[in-house]
Amino acid sequence: LKTMELLYLYNNSLTGTLDNLSSGINLRKLKVSNNTLQGGVTTELGNLKRLEVLSLNGNNLKGNLPTELQKLTSLKELRVEYNSISG
């Protein structure tokens, strides 16, 4: 995962939580939309400094967006619609 730049897992009926992504330090695009992921948006995403696109829409995520996302200075697109996320 350390050299991976693109990770597209959308529309796969994935379940569980979104965590353990800290080793994806070179990820530029992470798309996990339209699954059934649960829990909150992990603070670990703030460590993915090269991230340009983050698509989390269409899951069962809830809670607040972590302030760590402010560290993502390369982020151009953030999609969180169709969840129960605030903040």
QUITA-V421100 format. One record per pair of residues at least 12 apart in sequence whose ideal C-beta (glycine too) atoms are under 10 Angstrom apart, sorted by the first residue. I is the first residue (numbers start at 0). J is the second residue. Records with the same first field share a line. If there is no record, write none. Layout:
I->J ; J
This chain:
0->19 ; 20 ; 21 ; 22 ; 23 ; 24 ; 25 ; 26
1->22 ; 23 ; 24 ; 25 ; 26
2->23 ; 24 ; 25 ; 26
3->22 ; 23 ; 24 ; 25 ; 26 ; 27 ; 29
4->23 ; 25 ; 26 ; 27 ; 28 ; 49 ; 51
5->25 ; 26 ; 27 ; 28 ; 29 ; 30 ; 52
6->20 ; 23 ; 26 ; 27 ; 28 ; 29 ; 30 ; 31
7->28 ; 29 ; 30 ; 31 ; 32 ; 54
8->29 ; 30 ; 31 ; 32 ; 33 ; 34 ; 36 ; 54
9->30 ; 31 ; 32 ; 33 ; 34 ; 54 ; 55 ; 56 ; 57 ; 58
10->30 ; 31 ; 32 ; 33 ; 34 ; 57
11->31 ; 32 ; 33 ; 34 ; 35
12->33 ; 34 ; 35
13->31 ; 33 ; 34 ; 35 ; 36 ; 58
14->34 ; 35 ; 36 ; 37 ; 58 ; 59
15->34 ; 35 ; 36 ; 37 ; 38
16->36 ; 37 ; 38 ; 39 ; 41 ; 60
17->29 ; 31 ; 34 ; 36 ; 37 ; 38 ; 39 ; 40 ; 41 ; 43 ; 44 ; 55 ; 58 ; 60
18->38 ; 39 ; 40 ; 41 ; 42 ; 43 ; 44
19->41 ; 43
20->41 ; 43 ; 44 ; 46 ; 47 ; 50
21->41 ; 42 ; 43 ; 44 ; 45 ; 46 ; 47
22->43 ; 46 ; 47
23->43 ; 44 ; 46 ; 47 ; 49 ; 50
24->46 ; 47 ; 48 ; 49 ; 50
25->47 ; 48 ; 49 ; 50
26->44 ; 47 ; 48 ; 49 ; 50 ; 51 ; 52 ; 53
27->47 ; 49 ; 50 ; 51 ; 52 ; 73 ; 75
28->49 ; 50 ; 51 ; 52 ; 53 ; 54 ; 75 ; 76
29->44 ; 47 ; 50 ; 51 ; 52 ; 53 ; 54 ; 55
30->52 ; 53 ; 54 ; 55 ; 56 ; 76 ; 78
31->53 ; 54 ; 55 ; 56 ; 57 ; 58 ; 60
32->53 ; 54 ; 55 ; 56 ; 57 ; 58 ; 78 ; 79 ; 80 ; 81 ; 82
33->54 ; 56 ; 57 ; 58 ; 81
34->55 ; 56 ; 57 ; 58 ; 59 ; 60
35->57 ; 58 ; 59
36->55 ; 57 ; 58 ; 59 ; 60 ; 82
37->58 ; 59 ; 60 ; 61 ; 82
38->58 ; 59 ; 60 ; 61 ; 62
39->60 ; 61 ; 62 ; 63 ; 64 ; 65 ; 82 ; 83 ; 84
40->53 ; 55 ; 58 ; 60 ; 61 ; 62 ; 63 ; 64 ; 65 ; 67 ; 68 ; 79 ; 82 ; 84 ; 86
41->60 ; 65 ; 67
42->65 ; 66 ; 67 ; 68 ; 70
43->65 ; 67
44->64 ; 65 ; 67 ; 68 ; 70 ; 71 ; 74
45->65 ; 66 ; 67 ; 68 ; 69 ; 70 ; 71
46->67 ; 70 ; 71
47->67 ; 68 ; 70 ; 71 ; 73 ; 74
48->70 ; 71 ; 72 ; 73 ; 74
49->71 ; 72 ; 73 ; 74
50->68 ; 70 ; 71 ; 72 ; 73 ; 74 ; 75 ; 76 ; 77
51->71 ; 73 ; 74 ; 75 ; 76
52->73 ; 74 ; 75 ; 76 ; 77 ; 78
53->68 ; 71 ; 74 ; 75 ; 76 ; 77 ; 78 ; 79
54->76 ; 77 ; 78 ; 79 ; 80
55->77 ; 78 ; 79 ; 80 ; 81 ; 82 ; 84
56->77 ; 78 ; 79 ; 80 ; 81 ; 82 ; 84
57->78 ; 79 ; 80 ; 81 ; 82
58->79 ; 81 ; 82 ; 83 ; 84
59->81 ; 82 ; 83
60->79 ; 81 ; 82 ; 83 ; 84
61->82 ; 83 ; 84 ; 85
62->82 ; 83 ; 84 ; 85 ; 86
63->84 ; 85 ; 86
64->77 ; 79 ; 84 ; 85 ; 86
65->86
66->86
68->86
